[in-house]
C-alpha cells in the first residue's frame, strides 16, 4: 500500500532537479534575463534578487512545491481508497499484492531521466524561452510544467512496457 505515493514523492523531485539543471546548463543566460515577480520579491527579500541563478532556482522551487504537495495528497487519498476497496475486489482472501515488472520500473526511471534532460534542454522552443508579451517571463512555470509532463510520459512508457508481460500472463493462465 502507498506505493504510488512513495514513488511519486521520490521521483518528482529528482525529475524536477534534472529538468531545472538541464535548463540552466542549456540556457545559461535564462537566469540573468529573468526578472522576479514582485509578489515573490516581497516574500523572499531583496538579498535573493542580487543573485540571478539562486533567484531563479528559489522561485522555480516555490512554484514546484504547491503542485507537488497537492498531487502527493491526492495520490495518498487514492491509495487509501484502493487499499480500503482491495478486500472487496479480491476473489480469494489470501491474494498477495501484485508487483510491477522489472522492465516497467526500469523503463520508468530511464524514460523519466531521458525525458527530463530533453525537456530541460528544449524548453527554449516554448514561448520563446518563456517571455510573453508585456515582459512577463514564465520560464520557472515552464520548468515545473515540463517536470510534471515528464513524469506523465514516463508513466505511459512504463505502462506500455508492462503490456507484453500482462498479455503473456493472461495467455498462460488460459492455457492451463
N, C-alpha and C positions, 0 to 999 in steps of 0.2 A: 504494500500500500504506500502511497505517496511517492511512487517512482517518478511520475510525471512532474510533480512539483520540484523534486530534488534535481532531476535532470535539467529542468528549465532554470532553476536558481543557480546551477553550476555552469551551464552552457551560455546563458545570455550575457553575463559579464565578460566572459572570455571572448565571445564573438564581438561584443562592443569594443573591447580593448584592441582587438586585432583590426577591426574596421577603422577605429579612430587613429591608430598608429599608422596604418596604411595610407589613410587620407592625409595625415600630417607629413608623412615622408614623401608622398607623391605630389603634394601641393604645399611646399614649404612657405609660400607667401600667403596662404589662405588665412593663417592665424594673424598675420600682420595687417591684412586688409579688413579683418572682422572688427566691426565696431559693436561694442557690447550694448545690450538692451538697457535702456535707462532704469527700468524697474529692478534689474539684476545688479546694476552698479550700486544702487542704493542699498540693496540687501547684502552684497558682498564687500562693499567698501572700495575706497579709491586705490588701495595698495594692489589689488588684483588687476586693475586696468593698466598698470605700467608694464606688465609682462604679457605680451600677446599670446604666447603659447600656453602659459598657465591659465590665462583668462579664457582662452578657447576651450581648454580641457575641462576647466571647472564648470563653465556654462553648459557644455555638452553633457557632462556627467549629471548636472542638475536636471537637464531635460530628459535624461535616460532613467533617472530614479523613479519618477512617478509612474510611467507605464510599466516599468519592471515590477514595482511593488503591486500595482493593481492586477497585472497579469498573474503574478505569483499567488495572490489571494484568490483570484478566480479559479486558477488551476487547483489550488488546495481545496476549495469548496467542491469542485468537480470530482476530485479524488475521494473526498469524504462521501459524496453521493454514490459513486461507483462502488466504494467499499461497503456501504450500507446495503446496496442492492445486490451485491455479489451472491449472498446466500440464496436469494430468490431465483437468480439466473442459473445456478449450478444444478446439474442433473443429479450428480451424486454428492453426498456430503463431504467426501474426503478429497475433492479435486484440488490439486496444487495450482499455485499461481503460474500462469504462462510466462515464460521468459522470452525476451526479444532475441532473435537470432544474432549471432556474432557479426554476420555481414551487414545486417541492418544497423547495428551500433557503430561499427567501423565506418560504414558509409555515411552515417550522420555526422560523425566527428570530422571525417576527411572533407566531405562536401561543405560543412559549415566553415572550416578553416579556409578552403579554397575560395568559396563564395564571399567570405568576409574580406579576404585580400582583394578579390576582384572588385567588389562594390566600393571598397575604400579607395582604390586607385582610380576607378572610373566615375566617381561622383562629380567630377568637373563637368561632365556632359549633361547633368541635370540642372536645368535653370541657370546655365552659365556660371556654375560654381556656387550657386546659392544666392546670387544677387538678384533681387527682384526690383521692379520699377519703384522709385522712391527711396532707394538706398537701404531697404530692409534686407539684411543678409540672413538667410535661413540655413546656412551650412551646418550649424550644430543640429538642427532639426533633421536635416537630410542624413547626417551620420547616424543619428538614433534610428531613424526610419529604415535606413539600409541595414542596420544590425538586426532589426526585427524581421525584415523581409528575408534576410539571410537565414534566420532560424526557421522561418516557414518553408523556404525552399529546401533546406537541409532535411526537414521533416518529411517533405514529399519524396525526396531521394531515398530516405531510409524506408519509407513505406513501399516504394517501388522495388527496392532490393529485397524486401521481405515476401513479396508475392510468389516468386518461384518456390520457396520452401513451403509456403502455405498450400500452394497447389499440389506439390508432391505429397505433402502430408494428407491432404484430402483424398487424393487418388489412392494412396497406400491404405488408408483406413477403409475405403470402399472395396478394395481388392481382398481384404481379409474377412 
